[in-house]
Amino acid sequence: MKKFILLSIFCVFIDFCCKSQTDFICYSGPGKVVLNNGETITGNVEYCLSSPARVRILPDGKSDDMKYKSSEVKEFNVGDKQYLSLELKGGAVSVGSDLQFAQLMTPADSKIKVLMSETQSTVVVNNNFAVTTSYYALVPGQEAAYALSDIRFTPFKKMTKYVEDCPVIVEKINNKEKGYFIPMVTTDEARKEVFLKIAMEYQNCK
């Protein structure tokens, strides 16, 4: 019988670009995996940051777990965390055209989706397995998610073309109002807060 092997399980949120951890981080709990063919599997889901393109699930009523690659999965959730499988362009975890899992930071129906990708090194450095966090945006008209620092959003006035059907937001961005402007030199955390604000307002724009 196959068993889940966990070195350590932590339910944590990573708030920094790079953070040291003395153990591997895995999220485990009730959830579901939705495959590309539309099949939905419910059970106990396990997702480890050291394997950002794989997820496993022990289906309800089964004794053997099942493993899936990101190329086979549309989305999955473990507990209250929801992940999408998509291309991530730019950022610390860019892997070309390969699909990876990224956690949704916005509601699933958001027109602009903000996502977080966490990866954990399997190489020990100073007795630590470093965790790297990158943030991405999936905007209308794009199939891939791009790093918030990508040239598509820099300078930030370029963002207006993705929200051009909401003149209120366009005006705020053009006027560089607080909360609607990202300077050339800033942190990913600061960028994330601006994108989250705009995503929420754009969703409710009439």
Secondary structure, 3 states (H helix, E strand, C coil): CCCCCCCCCCCCCCCCCEECCCCCCEEEEEEEEEECCCCEEEEEEEEECCCCCEEEEEECCCCCCEEEEHHHEEEEEECCEEEEEEEEECCCCCCCCCEEEEEECCCCCCCCEEEEEEEECCCCECCECCEEEEEEEECCCCCCEEECCCHHHCCHHHHHHHCCCCHHHHHHHHCCCCCCCCCCCCCHHHHHHHHHHHHHHHHCCC
